[in-house]
Every structure is written in C-alpha cells, then in structure tokens.
Amino acid sequence: MTRYFSTLPRDVSDERFFRRLELMRLQHLRRAAAWSGGEHVAKRVGGATEFSGHRAYNPGDDLRYLDWHLLARLDRPYVKTFHEEEYYHVHIVLDASRSMQGVQEGLKLEYAQDVATALSYLILSNDDRLHLARLPGARERVFESSGARFLMGKNQITRARSFLAQAASPGSASFFACDFARYIHHHRRRLGLAVIVSDFLAPLALVETALSHFVSANCRLAVIRIIDEKERTFAADHSQVKVVDMETGNERRVTLDEPNRHSYEAAFASHREGLQSLCKSHGIVCAEVDTTESLYDSMPAKFAELNLLRARRGVA
C-alpha cells in the first residue's frame, strides 16, 4: 500500500488518518465567489433547489414562488424562499524553495508536504474546489499549479499528493520573492481561502509584501509555519562551522559559542513574534507546527487552531 503521509508514525496507517480527517469539515470564515451546486449555503434567494422558508408577498415578486396553499388557508399571500448552495475555491500554496530542506536533509519539506496533503484531503472531501501551487516552480515559470484549473472529489487525493510530493526546485529563489501578484491575478475569479505552508524564514518586510497581495484581493488567508526542531538553537561546543544560505549560496564562518547561541535564539524569537504580530495586524490566522510533533496527533488540533474546522453535519 502506498503511504501518502511519510511522517506518520509507523503504527498509524494512512487509512486510519483519513478516517480521522473525515470527521472534520472546513469552516470558511468569509463568503467567497462561488459556483452553484455545492454543499455550502449561500445568501442568494430564489431559483435554487432547497427550500428555506416564507416571507410576505411584495408587489413584483415572481408569482411562480407564491404559496397557493397558504393563500387559500390564511387568505394572505406569501412567497417561498430558497437558499442556493455553493462551492468554495481553496488554495494551498506550498513553499518548495530550498530553505525548506532544513537542517535535517528535507525533513521540513517532507513534513510540510504531509500537512498540505492532509488539508487537501479535507478540502476534497468537503466537495470544495482545490487549487494547488508549489512556489517557486520551474525557472521559466513564476509558479506551478496542479495542471487543471482545480481538483475536486476525494478520488483526486492521489493526484494532489503526487504534485505536492515533488522535491524542492534546484537553485530556486526565495519563496517570498515570487510574483504573488501574478498568482492572485491569474486566480482572481476563484479566490476564497488561501493557506500558505512555509517556514517563513525571510525578512519580515518581504513576507508582509507577499501576504498583502492576498489580503488586498479580499482573500481569506491562513498560514501554517513549519519549524525544524534544530532551527531553534544549536549546541555551543565552540566549534567553527561554515553556514551556507541554501537559497542564495552565501557562506559565512561562525563560532558556535554561548554569545552567538544567545544572539541566534533572540533573533529567532524576534522573527517569530514579528510574524505573529504581522498576521494579527492583517487579520491572518496563523498556526505553528514543529517537525517533532506527530502528524496524527497534532494536525486536527492545529487546523482547529486556525479556526478552519468544525464538526461535520450530524457529527457531534
């Protein structure tokens, strides 16, 4: 059996994890432009398939919706109202830059791919429209998508996983240096909810510029930050090491001593707090996931922390 989630504990099967995800439902916090026919209730009235209620007749109302039975019984005209159901378009944007290789040779990217796969399955099982992007993409393109306009239906999870599981692009630029404005313009008619999965290891000014494109397009935005445990600190053993920026190739010699360790930890904490403050100021929901956390145990709680989930209809 193919394992979709490589970072799941070995005693937990993918099928078991999928069943757990089935108990959840994506909670959209803002109404989005949508296509009719889905399972999410819209605020449009009339001409749909599901009865909503009655209201008093007003001159000019369509007589096709007049309830003749109530008119005969109450001698007062009422019209039937309906609600239309809609599909949501959800975008998962995965940071596939080389910084996602992390300290432990690809563990961070692998974990991020599993997080994105779990969220993809949740979206597809909700009958929503799923858009996938791995940024940056091939050098000749600003971004890559899943090929089609969107994916729909749980049977598309294999295709989604195959797309997400690709390795980081060799020699790729910083994730937040990508042309997000172009991405937004390309999908401008199908922007509902976007979830960005990244380590966010970039200058906060660059991060803010990138995220502001989604916010200004009236797109509901959530971010999931992936942190490699070994990125939080290092052992002060007084050794000399060569530090290489995985995206720019810049090199620097560093002594792993106590002063440098304290400076690094302070900078890491400051960047983390700055990202949280940035998200709060722009109304962006944010969650943080450590690669040491069990995907099976932590993902439902993390998605709930993003306020993206609620119980399925009929599920307590």
C-alpha positions in Angstrom: 0.0 0.0 0.0 1.3 3.5 -0.9 1.9 5.7 2.1 0.6 9.2 1.4 2.0 10.5 4.7 5.6 9.7 5.1 5.9 11.4 8.6 3.1 9.5 10.2 4.1 7.1 13.0 4.7 3.7 11.6 1.9 2.2 13.7 -0.6 4.6 12.2 -1.9 3.8 8.7 -2.8 6.4 6.1 -6.3 4.9 6.1 -6.7 5.5 9.8 -5.6 9.1 9.4 -8.0 9.7 6.5 -10.9 8.4 8.6 -10.0 10.8 11.3 -10.0 13.7 8.8 -13.4 12.6 7.6 -14.9 13.6 10.9 -13.9 17.2 10.2 -15.2 19.9 8.0 -13.6 23.0 6.5 -15.0 26.1 8.1 -14.8 29.1 5.8 -14.8 32.4 7.7 -15.6 34.6 4.8 -18.1 34.2 2.0 -16.4 33.7 -1.3 -17.2 34.0 -5.0 -18.5 30.5 -5.9 -20.2 28.3 -8.4 -23.7 26.9 -7.7 -24.3 23.3 -6.8 -22.1 22.8 -3.8 -22.9 21.9 -0.2 -22.2 25.3 1.4 -25.2 27.6 2.0 -25.1 30.9 0.2 -27.1 34.0 0.8 -28.7 34.2 -2.6 -32.5 33.8 -2.7 -34.8 32.2 -5.2 -34.3 29.7 -8.0 -32.4 27.1 -6.0 -33.2 23.6 -5.1 -33.5 23.7 -1.3 -36.5 25.3 0.5 -35.6 28.0 3.1 -38.9 29.5 4.3 -41.6 32.0 3.6 -41.9 35.8 3.5 -44.8 38.2 2.8 -45.5 38.8 -0.8 -44.4 42.1 -2.2 -45.7 43.6 -5.5 -43.5 42.5 -8.3 -42.4 39.2 -6.7 -42.3 36.2 -9.1 -45.7 34.5 -8.9 -44.1 31.1 -9.5 -42.9 31.2 -5.9 -46.3 32.2 -4.5 -47.5 29.6 -1.9 -51.1 29.0 -3.1 -51.8 26.6 -0.1 -51.0 29.4 2.4 -53.0 31.9 0.4 -56.1 29.6 0.5 -55.7 28.8 4.2 -54.7 32.2 5.5 -56.1 34.5 2.8 -52.7 36.3 2.8 -50.1 36.0 0.1 -46.7 34.5 1.0 -43.8 33.5 -1.3 -41.4 30.6 -0.9 -37.8 31.5 -0.4 -34.9 29.2 -1.2 -31.2 29.2 -0.5 -28.7 28.3 -3.1 -25.7 26.2 -2.4 -22.2 27.0 -3.5 -18.7 25.6 -3.9 -15.7 27.3 -2.3 -12.3 27.7 -4.0 -9.5 26.9 -1.7 -5.8 27.5 -2.5 -2.9 25.6 -0.8 0.4 27.3 -1.6 3.4 25.2 -0.6 6.8 26.7 -0.1 9.1 24.5 -2.2 12.2 26.6 -2.0 15.5 25.2 -0.9 15.2 26.6 2.6 12.5 24.0 3.2 15.2 21.3 3.1 16.0 22.5 6.6 18.8 21.2 8.8 17.8 17.6 8.6 18.0 17.0 4.9 14.5 17.5 3.7 12.5 16.6 6.8 10.9 20.0 7.0 9.7 19.9 3.3 8.5 16.3 3.8 6.5 17.4 6.9 5.1 20.4 5.0 4.0 18.2 2.1 2.2 15.9 4.6 0.4 18.9 6.2 -0.6 20.1 2.8 -1.8 16.6 1.8 -4.0 16.3 5.0 -5.5 19.7 4.3 -6.0 18.8 0.6 -7.9 15.6 1.6 -10.1 17.6 3.9 -10.9 20.2 1.2 -11.6 17.5 -1.4 -13.9 15.5 1.0 -15.9 18.7 1.5 -16.6 18.9 -2.2 -14.7 22.2 -2.4 -12.5 23.2 -5.4 -8.9 22.7 -4.6 -6.1 24.8 -6.2 -2.5 23.7 -5.5 0.7 25.7 -6.1 4.3 24.9 -5.3 6.4 28.1 -5.4 8.8 28.8 -6.8 8.3 26.5 -9.8 10.4 25.8 -12.8 12.7 28.6 -13.7 10.8 29.5 -16.8 7.6 29.9 -14.9 6.7 32.0 -11.9 4.6 29.3 -10.3 3.3 25.8 -10.9 -0.2 24.6 -10.4 -1.8 21.2 -10.4 -2.3 21.3 -14.1 -6.0 21.6 -14.3 -8.0 24.7 -13.1 -8.7 22.9 -9.8 -9.2 19.4 -8.3 -12.5 18.1 -6.9 -13.6 14.9 -5.2 -11.7 12.6 -2.8 -10.6 10.4 -5.7 -8.2 13.3 -6.7 -6.1 12.9 -3.5 -3.6 10.7 -5.3 -3.0 13.4 -7.9 -2.8 16.1 -5.2 -0.2 14.1 -3.2 1.8 13.4 -6.3 2.0 17.1 -7.1 2.9 18.1 -3.5 5.5 15.4 -3.0 7.9 16.7 -5.6 11.3 17.8 -4.4 12.4 21.4 -3.9 13.4 23.2 -7.1 17.2 23.2 -7.5 18.6 26.7 -7.5 15.3 28.2 -6.7 14.9 31.7 -5.4 13.3 32.7 -2.1 9.7 31.7 -1.8 8.7 35.2 -0.8 10.5 36.7 -3.8 7.9 35.0 -6.1 5.5 37.1 -8.1 2.4 36.6 -5.8 0.7 39.5 -7.6 0.7 37.4 -10.8 -0.7 34.4 -8.9 -3.5 36.5 -7.5 -4.3 38.0 -10.9 -4.4 34.5 -12.5 -6.9 33.2 -9.9 -8.7 36.5 -9.3 -12.2 35.0 -10.0 -11.6 32.0 -7.8 -10.2 33.4 -4.5 -12.0 32.2 -1.4 -9.5 30.8 1.1 -5.7 30.5 0.8 -3.5 28.5 3.1 0.3 29.1 2.9 2.5 26.4 4.2 6.1 27.6 4.7 8.9 28.1 7.2 8.6 31.9 6.7 12.4 32.2 7.0 12.7 35.5 5.1 12.9 39.2 6.1 9.5 40.2 7.6 9.2 43.1 5.1 9.4 40.6 2.2 6.8 38.3 4.0 4.4 41.2 4.6 4.6 42.3 0.9 3.8 38.8 -0.3 0.9 38.3 2.1 -0.5 41.7 1.4 -1.3 40.6 -2.1 -3.8 38.0 -0.8 -5.3 40.4 1.8 -5.8 43.2 -0.7 -7.6 40.8 -3.0 -10.1 40.1 -0.3 -8.9 36.5 0.0 -9.3 34.9 3.4 -5.7 33.9 4.4 -4.3 31.4 6.9 -0.6 30.5 7.3 1.0 27.3 8.7 4.6 27.8 9.7 6.8 24.6 9.7 9.7 24.7 12.1 12.6 22.2 12.2 13.4 21.5 15.8 17.2 22.0 15.1 16.5 25.5 13.8 15.5 26.8 17.2 19.0 26.6 18.7 22.4 24.9 18.5 24.9 23.4 20.9 27.6 25.8 22.0 30.6 23.5 21.6 33.0 26.3 20.4 33.4 24.6 17.0 33.9 26.5 13.8 31.3 25.8 11.1 30.5 27.1 7.7 27.0 28.3 7.3 25.5 28.3 3.8 22.3 30.1 2.8 20.5 27.4 0.9 18.7 29.8 -1.4 21.4 32.4 -2.2 24.5 30.3 -1.7 26.2 32.9 0.5 28.7 31.4 3.0 29.7 32.6 6.4 32.1 31.2 9.1 30.5 31.1 12.6 31.9 30.0 16.0 29.3 28.0 18.0 29.9 29.7 21.3 27.5 30.9 24.0 27.3 34.6 22.9 26.4 33.5 19.3 23.9 31.0 20.6 22.1 33.6 22.7 22.1 36.1 19.7 20.7 33.4 17.4 17.9 32.4 19.8 17.0 36.1 20.4 16.8 36.7 16.6 14.8 33.5 16.1 12.3 34.5 18.8 12.1 38.1 17.5 11.3 36.9 14.0 8.7 34.5 15.3 7.0 37.3 17.3 7.2 39.6 14.4 5.4 37.1 12.1 2.7 36.6 14.7 2.2 40.4 15.1 2.2 40.8 11.3 -0.5 38.2 10.9 -2.6 39.7 13.7 -2.4 43.2 12.2 -3.6 41.9 8.8 -6.3 39.6 10.2 -4.4 36.5 9.1 -4.9 33.3 11.1 -1.7 31.6 12.0 -0.5 28.3 13.4 2.9 26.8 14.0 4.0 23.2 13.7 7.2 21.6 14.8 8.6 18.7 12.9 8.9 16.8 16.2 5.1 16.8 16.6 3.2 13.7 15.5 1.2 14.5 12.4 -1.6 12.1 13.5 -1.9 13.8 16.9 -1.3 17.4 16.1 -2.9 18.1 12.7 -6.6 18.1 13.8 -5.7 20.4 16.7 -3.6 22.7 14.5 -6.4 23.0 11.9 -8.8 23.8 14.7 -6.4 26.4 16.0 -6.6 28.1 12.6 -10.4 28.1 13.1 -10.7 26.3 9.8 -12.5 23.3 11.1 -15.8 22.4 12.7 -17.7 19.1 13.1 -19.3 17.7 10.0 -23.1 17.9 9.8 -24.6 15.3 12.0 -21.3 14.7 13.8 -21.1 15.7 17.5 
